[in-house]
Amino acid sequence: MLWTLLPRAQACRLCAIKKILPAPEYRPGFMCILYTTDTQSKKENKRTVDKLSKLSVDLRKIRRLKGWVLWEDNTYIEEIVNILREIGAEEGAIAQILEHFPEAIVCSPAAVNAQREVWRLVCRNEGELLKLIEQFPESFFTVKDQENQKRNVEFFQELGLRNIVISRFLTTAPSIFHNPVETNKQMIKILQESYQNLGGSEANMKVWLLKLLSQNPFILLNSSASVKETVECLQKQSFTNSEILQLLSRLKGFLFQLSPRSIENSISFSKNAFKCTDDDLKQLVLKCPALLYYSVPVLEERIQGLLKEGISIPQIREVPMVLELTPQIVQYRIRKLKSLGYRIKDGHLADLNGTKKEFEANFGKIQAKNRRPLFNPVAPLNVEE
């Protein structure tokens, strides 16, 4: 087709060039050799596969999620299984643990035994320890610096934290145990000093500190500079020391994870969105500390979502806690209330607010009220004879 579109002279020149150029050399399989992947070249360790099969471990699941474990030359299946059996694990539980965290079989048995001793410091017995391992195998088999972990456990016990709380830290916040114990001690000291500088009493300090740590152990990963900067930022925004303590407790210590800039941006946005004075905004923040915690895009999305449902800015100002709900939850709750003939834009947002349990309880009350008869059917009627 191309030749018919070209002038005759150009077509002749192209024919001449075609005769001069050599035919391309064909080399079968060359590109395939270049693109052979490491995955294809790897072979599973037959000994590992056979032993896991005998334990009734779902190998398909491991291949799909953590296939590299089966390629390892050195594994400690027998040793890890024996440790779990010593703790009291039955065959079914062992299979589940290895399926959920197959990396366990490449852990050093000596390190796992050391980890076992650390966790026993906060468990009443082997049965309690086994239950934690079954629920959180990743935390248990991520073995790292057990001696440092042990010192941190002992430090938390000295502070007065209960063992059940420390065990929760080990399973859900293991990173705080990787901090040198001196770093954690220094952070605790800074928190205590901040509490006292903000007007907290010596008598209540221990209770306050233990509650704060229980709610948010990750506060130990903050730096002393971030704590100081956050406090100074809030003071510049005219919050009193007692109000800062209140916000710190309400936000469970997450306040110290916010940068001064993000706090200032959230305050500036909220002030413009609600068209209120500095004092009015401060009261809104004290009622709903999430105004500080959520970023501007999140706040904007949630306010816009409420406005689309016919809710007004004055209504939101009256119950700002509704901003703690995602747009999806708001839409779901409004649909449920509408099914009862309830007009949310004419009502009070308190009926929309609260936890799932609180909302369902309130919804049940509204539903019961709507079904209540207008008269008592068993009451005698006053009829003149």
WOPE-V229212 format. One record per residue. RES is the residue in three letters. OMEGA is omega in radians with two decimals (* if undefined). NEAR is the number of other C-alpha atoms within 8 Angstrom. Layout:
# WOPE-V229212
RES;OMEGA;NEAR
RES;OMEGA;NEAR
This chain:
# WOPE-V229212
MET;-3.12;4
LEU;-3.09;5
TRP;-3.10;6
THR;-3.11;6
LEU;-3.09;6
LEU;3.00;8
PRO;-3.04;7
ARG;-3.10;6
ALA;3.14;6
GLN;3.14;8
ALA;3.12;10
CYS;3.13;8
ARG;3.13;8
LEU;3.12;8
CYS;3.13;8
ALA;3.12;8
ILE;-3.11;8
LYS;-3.14;7
LYS;-3.10;7
ILE;-3.07;6
LEU;3.12;6
PRO;3.11;5
ALA;-3.14;4
PRO;3.13;4
GLU;-3.12;4
TYR;-3.14;4
ARG;-3.06;5
PRO;3.03;4
GLY;-3.07;6
PHE;-3.12;7
MET;3.13;6
CYS;-3.14;7
ILE;-3.13;7
LEU;-3.01;6
TYR;3.04;6
THR;-3.06;8
THR;3.08;6
ASP;-3.10;6
THR;-3.12;5
GLN;-3.08;7
SER;-3.13;7
LYS;3.07;7
LYS;3.13;6
GLU;3.08;9
ASN;-3.05;10
LYS;-3.14;6
ARG;3.12;6
THR;-3.12;11
VAL;-3.11;11
ASP;-3.12;8
LYS;3.11;9
LEU;3.10;11
SER;3.12;10
LYS;3.12;7
LEU;-3.13;9
SER;3.08;7
VAL;-3.14;11
ASP;-3.09;9
LEU;3.12;10
ARG;3.13;6
LYS;3.14;8
ILE;3.13;11
ARG;-3.10;10
ARG;-3.01;7
LEU;-3.06;6
LYS;-3.05;8
GLY;-3.10;9
TRP;-3.13;7
VAL;-3.11;9
LEU;3.12;10
TRP;-3.04;10
GLU;3.13;10
ASP;-3.09;5
ASN;3.07;5
THR;-3.06;9
TYR;-3.05;11
ILE;-3.09;11
GLU;-3.10;6
GLU;-3.14;8
ILE;3.12;12
VAL;3.13;9
ASN;3.11;8
ILE;-3.14;9
LEU;3.11;11
ARG;3.11;9
GLU;3.13;7
ILE;3.11;10
GLY;-3.11;9
ALA;3.06;10
GLU;-3.03;7
GLU;-3.13;7
GLY;3.14;6
ALA;3.13;9
ILE;3.13;12
ALA;-3.14;12
GLN;3.14;10
ILE;-3.10;12
LEU;3.07;12
GLU;-3.10;12
HIS;-3.13;7
PHE;-3.09;9
PRO;3.10;11
GLU;3.14;9
ALA;-3.05;9
ILE;3.07;10
VAL;3.11;11
CYS;3.09;12
SER;3.12;7
PRO;3.12;9
ALA;3.13;6
ALA;3.12;11
VAL;3.10;12
ASN;3.08;9
ALA;3.08;9
GLN;3.12;12
ARG;3.14;8
GLU;3.12;8
VAL;-3.10;12
TRP;3.12;11
ARG;3.13;11
LEU;-3.08;7
VAL;3.11;10
CYS;-3.10;12
ARG;-3.11;7
ASN;-3.12;7
GLU;3.14;10
GLY;3.11;8
GLU;3.10;9
LEU;-3.13;13
LEU;3.13;12
LYS;3.11;8
LEU;-3.13;10
ILE;3.13;11
GLU;-3.11;10
GLN;-3.05;6
PHE;-3.11;9
PRO;-3.12;12
GLU;-3.14;7
SER;-3.09;11
PHE;-3.06;10
PHE;2.98;11
THR;-3.01;6
VAL;-3.11;10
LYS;3.03;6
ASP;-3.08;7
GLN;-3.13;11
GLU;3.09;6
ASN;3.08;12
GLN;-3.13;11
LYS;3.14;9
ARG;3.10;9
ASN;3.10;12
VAL;-3.13;12
GLU;3.11;8
PHE;3.13;9
PHE;3.09;10
GLN;3.11;11
GLU;3.11;7
LEU;-3.13;7
GLY;3.09;7
LEU;3.13;10
ARG;-3.12;7
ASN;-3.14;9
ILE;3.09;8
VAL;3.13;9
ILE;3.11;13
SER;3.06;11
ARG;3.07;9
PHE;-3.11;11
LEU;-3.06;11
THR;-3.04;11
THR;3.13;7
ALA;-3.07;10
PRO;-3.09;10
SER;-3.12;6
ILE;3.12;12
PHE;3.08;12
HIS;2.99;10
ASN;2.96;9
PRO;-3.08;9
VAL;3.12;11
GLU;3.10;6
THR;3.10;8
ASN;3.10;12
LYS;-3.14;8
GLN;-3.14;8
MET;3.09;12
ILE;3.13;9
LYS;3.13;8
ILE;3.12;9
LEU;3.12;9
GLN;3.12;10
GLU;3.12;8
SER;3.13;8
TYR;-3.14;11
GLN;3.13;11
ASN;3.13;7
LEU;3.06;10
GLY;3.11;8
GLY;-3.08;11
SER;3.12;7
GLU;-3.09;7
ALA;-3.08;5
ASN;-3.00;8
MET;-3.08;12
LYS;3.13;8
VAL;3.14;7
TRP;-3.10;8
LEU;-3.11;10
LEU;3.11;11
LYS;-3.14;8
LEU;3.13;12
LEU;3.14;10
SER;-3.12;8
GLN;-3.06;8
ASN;-3.14;10
PRO;-3.11;11
PHE;3.08;9
ILE;3.13;11
LEU;3.14;10
LEU;3.10;6
ASN;3.06;11
SER;3.12;8
SER;-3.13;8
ALA;-3.12;6
SER;3.11;11
VAL;-3.12;10
LYS;-3.13;8
GLU;-3.14;10
THR;3.14;13
VAL;-3.13;9
GLU;3.12;8
CYS;-3.14;11
LEU;3.09;10
GLN;3.09;10
LYS;3.11;7
GLN;3.05;6
SER;3.03;6
PHE;3.12;10
THR;3.14;7
ASN;3.14;9
SER;3.12;9
GLU;3.09;9
ILE;3.08;12
LEU;3.13;11
GLN;3.12;9
LEU;-3.14;11
LEU;3.14;12
SER;-3.12;9
ARG;-3.13;8
LEU;3.06;11
LYS;3.09;10
GLY;3.12;13
PHE;3.11;11
LEU;-3.11;11
PHE;3.10;12
GLN;3.12;9
LEU;3.08;10
SER;3.09;10
PRO;-3.11;9
ARG;3.14;6
SER;3.09;10
ILE;3.14;12
GLU;3.13;9
ASN;-3.14;9
SER;3.14;13
ILE;-3.14;11
SER;3.13;8
PHE;-3.10;9
SER;3.13;11
LYS;3.13;12
ASN;-3.10;8
ALA;-3.09;6
PHE;3.10;9
LYS;-3.08;7
CYS;3.13;8
THR;3.12;7
ASP;-3.14;7
ASP;3.12;6
ASP;-3.13;8
LEU;3.12;12
LYS;3.11;9
GLN;3.09;8
LEU;-3.13;11
VAL;3.12;11
LEU;3.08;10
LYS;-3.10;8
CYS;-3.13;9
PRO;3.11;12
ALA;3.07;11
LEU;3.07;12
LEU;-2.99;11
TYR;-3.10;11
TYR;3.12;9
SER;-3.13;9
VAL;3.12;9
PRO;3.13;6
VAL;3.12;8
LEU;-3.13;11
GLU;3.12;8
GLU;-3.08;9
ARG;3.09;12
ILE;3.13;9
GLN;3.10;8
GLY;3.12;9
LEU;3.14;12
LEU;3.12;10
LYS;3.13;7
GLU;3.10;8
GLY;3.14;8
ILE;-3.07;11
SER;3.08;9
ILE;3.09;8
PRO;3.10;7
GLN;3.13;10
ILE;3.12;12
ARG;-3.13;9
GLU;3.13;6
VAL;-3.09;9
PRO;-3.13;10
MET;3.12;10
VAL;3.12;12
LEU;3.07;12
GLU;-3.14;6
LEU;3.08;10
THR;3.11;8
PRO;-3.14;10
GLN;3.12;6
ILE;3.12;8
VAL;-3.13;11
GLN;3.14;9
TYR;-3.10;8
ARG;3.12;9
ILE;3.11;10
ARG;3.14;8
LYS;3.14;8
LEU;3.11;12
LYS;3.14;10
SER;3.10;7
LEU;-3.11;8
GLY;-3.10;6
TYR;3.11;8
ARG;-3.03;8
ILE;-3.12;12
LYS;3.09;9
ASP;-3.08;5
GLY;-3.11;8
HIS;-3.07;9
LEU;3.08;11
ALA;3.12;8
ASP;-3.14;9
LEU;-2.96;11
ASN;3.02;10
GLY;3.09;9
THR;3.13;6
LYS;-3.13;6
LYS;3.14;7
GLU;3.14;8
PHE;-3.12;12
GLU;3.11;8
ALA;3.13;8
ASN;3.10;9
PHE;3.12;10
GLY;3.12;8
LYS;3.13;8
ILE;3.13;8
GLN;3.13;9
ALA;3.13;8
LYS;-3.14;7
ASN;-3.11;7
ARG;-3.08;6
ARG;-3.14;6
PRO;-3.12;5
LEU;3.10;4
PHE;3.14;4
ASN;-3.06;6
PRO;-3.12;4
VAL;3.14;4
ALA;3.11;5
PRO;3.11;4
LEU;3.08;4
ASN;-3.12;4
VAL;3.14;4
GLU;3.13;3
GLU;*;2
